[in-house]
Amino acid sequence: MEGWCNMNYKTQVITQEQFDTLFPLILNGFKDGNRTVRPNERLATIIITQANIGLRISDIVRLCPCN
């Protein structure tokens, strides 16, 4: 896992407005045409945790007690 901090991430930070729009959709679910997306409380919790600590999920997965 050496050198993982030097990865070239191609991600974009979302704005507060985007977060405020997306979070309730994930928490409550929504219907998109014929497709229904069910509420996902677990995913909502992960998103809140990531937003609060400022790490990507890939960064969190790589954490170990020695870090």
Helices and strands as residue ranges (DSSP letters): G 4-6, H 16-28, E 30-32, E 35-37, H 41-53, H 57-61
